[in-house]
Amino acid sequence: SIAEKRLLVTGAAGFIGSNFCHHWLETHPQGTLIAYDALTYAGNLHNLEGLGKYPGFHFVHGDINDARLVENSLRSHAINVIVHFAAESHVDRSIHDPDAFIQTNIVGTHTLLKVAKALWLDGPEGPIPHRFHHISTDEVYGTLAPRDPPFREDTPYAPNSPYAASKAGSDHLVRAYQHTYGLNTTTSNCSNNYGPFHFPEKLIPLIIVNILHNKALPIYGDGQQIRDWLYVEDHCRGIAAILERGQEGESYNIGGCNEWANLDIVQLICRSMDDLFAGQPRWAIQYPQAAPALGRKSAELIEYVRDRPGHDRRYAIDARKITRELGFAPAVDFPTGIQDTILWYLEHPQWWQQVMDGSYRNWLDQQYGTE
Ligand code: NAD
């Protein structure tokens, strides 16, 4: 294991990457961490607010396809660990516009692997201790029928969406760089995350924000698509466990053992929201347009819309390996995590408002002119 881990975190301004940077620096306040991000529509510098107080924190605005900038960033702080989150991540977008998914998820991952190999394995002083940790998804395994056993690490890959296929491609490249060149890699395949900083186009924040605006809650198809859900902080703890104790070349599933149908989640959010507004009058004062402030049950807003093409019915993940081998298990139960997530959105309106009205991108415009 590497005595002093000096991290470059790609996709650090996104949902999970930013949660990971907060988690890592809270637990390693003297550590070195370069947050590297292209700031696409999904990247938001506000997600990294507060991290400037850590002496080893740096931000680099860059694309993972820019090999020179990646190399300079790795050299600048003698980085020996890459934690690779950067990706195009939204399945619906991958259906309408797959090109960016191929470019970032496959070609971009390969660029990172190439640079890491050149620096860490092929440098003038010979190999140096390092780790390349790749973040992937359970969607690479395809879909499950209701009674199928959950995905294991050795379940064959069968990706169905362009997003899942691009992630599967990147997983294979990571595997090949370990197998062929001896790059010290690990991979984690995680189920659906939820929690703070989740972009409001995704199911859980979308439902919360729509209830606050008394707007329809769209449910794809019959709402019976089943997913496993994990609180993002638990995911970050799982990744940290792999960085500490994970074995070279291994992949680890990370999941919540927590299968929910989409419709049931929406109903859970509706109930939690109604209870929160009933329990604390200040929310109705702060959000007078919210359904419960207007005397409606939030669930009255549910509206069924046409299903997404090729929508996988069920994902479920067998995450026993990481518990058995690395002693990691998730700590946050779902109703508590949902309640905490709702409270976070209620308490941070400026965060989601600037995401929804696009003003979170002003920083980019100030730096580079309108893009
Ligand atoms: P996100 O879309 O919120 O964040 C992605 C980040 O990557 C953004 O900050 C974006 O600006 C950045 N980025 C995109 N293209 C880039 C490029 N070419 N160069 C540099 N940066 C770039 O995504 P997320 O939900 O935080 O997901 C992070 C990772 O976790 C992804 O690899 C995703 O596949 C994986 N994952 C996500 C989930 C989930 O539930 N969200 C579950 C399992 C795995």
Boltz pocket constraint, residues with backbone or C-beta under 6 A from the ligand:
constraints:
  - pocket:
      binder: B
      contacts: [[A, 10], [A, 11], [A, 12], [A, 13], [A, 14], [A, 15], [A, 16], [A, 17], [A, 36], [A, 37], [A, 38], [A, 39], [A, 40], [A, 41], [A, 42], [A, 43], [A, 44], [A, 62], [A, 63], [A, 64], [A, 65], [A, 84], [A, 85], [A, 86], [A, 87], [A, 88], [A, 89], [A, 90], [A, 104], [A, 108], [A, 135], [A, 136], [A, 137], [A, 138], [A, 167], [A, 189], [A, 190], [A, 191], [A, 192], [A, 193], [A, 194], [A, 197], [A, 199]]
      max_distance: 6.0
